[in-house]
Amino acid sequence: MLTESNNPLSTVLKNPPWLLFWLGVFLFVLAFYSLSIGAMSITPYDLLASLIGQADQPQTAMIITEIRLPRVVLAILVGAGLGISGAAMQGLFRNPLADPGLVGVSSGAALGAVMIIVLGATWFHGWLSYLGAAALPLAAFLGGLAVTSLIYRLATRNGRTDVGLMLLAGVALNAMSGAAIGLLSYFASAEQLRSLTFWSLGSLASADWSSISMVSVPILLAVIWLPFSARGLNAFLMGEAVSKHMGYNVKQLKWMVIGLTALAVGAAVSVSGVIGFVGLVAPHIVRSLTGPDHRWVMPGSALVGALLVLGADLIARSLLAPSEIPIGIIMSAIGGPFFLWLLMQRRPRVGF
Amino acid sequence: MLRTHHLSIELNHQCILSDLDMTFAPGKLVVLLGPNGAGKTTLLKSLAGDLIEALPQVSLAGDFLETYTPEVLATHRAVMPQSIQLDFPFLVSEVVEMGLIQQFSVSSRQSKVMEALSWFDMTELAHRNYLTLSGGEQQRVQLARVFAQIGFQPESACRYLLLDECTAHLDLAHQHQVFKLLKNWVAQRGVGVIMVLHDLNLAAQYADDLVLMHQGKLVCQGSVQQVITEQHIAQVYGIEVQIHQNSHGWPMVAPI
């Protein structure tokens, strides 16, 4: 370990606080760059002027503050929520292949969304006309929470939640919601099918300040609170009994991790659709740099998740501009090979 | 003082432990002996507070375990289970550091980790990846973590180490190293040690007290000389043995 310390890059990478700092700086730079990219090119000067409300042209200011900034902020929020939830899930299930979808929140949210898309005009007419555009995200959010709490209930007996049972119950319920979604898509019209596909591939195109105000509370709650469970999750990696022996309140730990994850992922999925891969990959990237200590992995995963979603969204909207590619496709197309490369590079340190 | 009060445990309508009334004093090394399925591990789990049914039947320092929070209980007893599965590539020092449950400054945490590793002669492994260690080395790292959990608690607190076959993967030299350390902690620091062991000769050499169990019941509890007898071994294990007196004074069990 000491032999590599001459290399400045490896010094930064081996020092977790510095690593987090530079990830934050990188995120800030990417966000700024992201704001300047789009159908209309905007100079860094105009960009800064618009951000502090001193723009020469009101049109430029409008594009920045009402179109691009909400999208960048939403990308950061969604990515941070997915990333930190992935880290928490991998810790809770003691499995580096776990992702937030395991507790059913993604499939539940998808089911809620599909129900609104396909049955909205008939069964949920009142609900749809009352809530308008908020109906779909709200249904997705509630669907995610409902399925997660059902799985949690199924795996809890005598006040004890069996994490292994939860994993298996999650597989069963994911399959069941998959069947329901399949059935609904079978009866969907061509137009419904299209919006359904679009939703399941993920997109940040709907970003505006009202959607941000809806999702920021649950996501920020998770991003701020989950790191407090870091030491408990470290102990949890050695098993439930061992962490209990070390004085951790495992019941509270499980409840907190599952609850906050469901909140954050439910909120993220409700506004952006299904963006896979972030929750799985972000913790791996961080772990390969800092080691498996959750005190670094959790905040690091939030930052890396935000970077991934922000970067993927930048590509999604600029690659074939003016048309947009769904972000889920970008994420998998670039993330998959990158993840493979990472695994090959870091085999000894990833080791599972 | 750790006590069981008519401790009885049933699992799936099968009686695992029945009516155990025992006292474990601090400053003693007590070994639980008995054949497979005698209930040794269940007794140890009951004492550790792992079994909900046992919480109102076991008391520590006069209070039943159900009145303790996990945090407070952890300052009084540390537990080493039979096996620990850890699949994430922590460094050895990080694993041991998890055992430091109190608040310490960063620098004093580091020195305490090194001190805990030095108890087991492992300071040179501090920066190794835990997953690359051998089974025996991993077991010693876990022991260092468990010892660290109560080793830095104030001497006045009542402290217990509950160990389940904690030397199973260790070679001869390291087995004796661990037992010498345990003897030292019992004598110098007044820690109470309760451990499950299958090696009768190790038990005879190091234990202050022996507990012999059979089918969930106590057969006898007492000194090494009282418990390790040919009749007891035959009765509980169903095997004929000869017991020799070793030149250092403890009995040696040899199957015929």
Interface residues (C-beta under 8 A of the other chain):
Chain A: M1 R94 N95 P96 N158 R160 R231 N234 A235 L237 M238 G239 A241 V242 K244 H245 M246 G247 Y248 N249 V250 R287 G291 P292 D293 P348 R349 V350 G351 F352
Chain B: A48 G49 D50 I52 T69 P70 E71 V72 L73 A74 T75 R77 A78 V79 P81 I84 Q85 L86 D87 F88 P89 F90 L91 E94 M98 G99 I101 H127 N129 L131 Q149
